[in-house]
Amino acid sequence: MTVLDGVALPRRWRITSRLTPGWPIDEDHLLEVWPHGRTQDGRIRWLYRLSRHNRTIFSAADISSPIGTTLSTDTLIITARTVLSFLTLRPGDTDAEYFDDYSRAQLAWRDGFAEELSVYALEEICGYCGGEHVSPGCGTG
């Protein structure tokens, strides 16, 4: 079991070459999420990077945990699901303006992979095994 700052990584996760927790979503995609300080009201600020074949698709620090959240394995899973759910939004899921700042590469990724990867962000069913649990911690299959 890999431990980062006293927090056990979820099953399937690993410490990446950047020394950050990484969730290998599928054979091609890796989502790294790591805490990056706190906001003024005490929320955990998260940095994240979604890559495909080790090429960065998205990288930002625009996600924060709810007030009072502590760093834990469950927090990593919830954060990863939250980030992936935003990154896999498609036209019709939200206002068109949401995609205004996307690069051409990000739009091409969205059109080619977002729908397929969105199943891993679901709360009620696992994208790996179909079980009734969240995907980021699945160790079956």
Disulfide bonds with the S-S distance in Angstrom:
none
